[in-house]
Amino acid sequence: MKLTSSHGKRLFACITILSCFTFALYSHTLRAPFILDDYGKIVDNPDIKRIENLKTKLMYPYHSEYKNFNRNAPGRPVTFLSFTLNYHFGQLNPFGYHLVNILLHIFITCLIFLLTKRILFSVFDRIFFMFPLFVSLFFSLHPLQTGAVTYIYKRTDLLAD
């Protein structure tokens, strides 16, 4: 695949469109409070409140300690690492948690665009922009994605861990 300046400009334009459109779509959630499981897994979770806990609280064996709902799930270390970092930088301000979810969704949407573009190139030996753009916009806007982006604890879906 030969890269030209027009290719780079179109690629940049598509990524910008995806990022702006996705951010505009979900930006209203930046003012949303914690809801449902957010209280048990974030607000009341002592494991994310000290960054020194990373080595002992992100991954540990299933045993009686996990019976408490307000603890890290041993099988989701990446999610709770992100919650710990969110807490470290913003405490319990839901704005930061929602912003990270939106940025993760934008990143995944851009990866979908690049993957679709790459697959089409390998099949047709031609560079496509419009179809991958529509595919990734559909992914970004699809109602099934709404919960993963707007509900903080559903970050587990975005990180797929």
Disulfide bonds with the S-S distance in Angstrom:
none
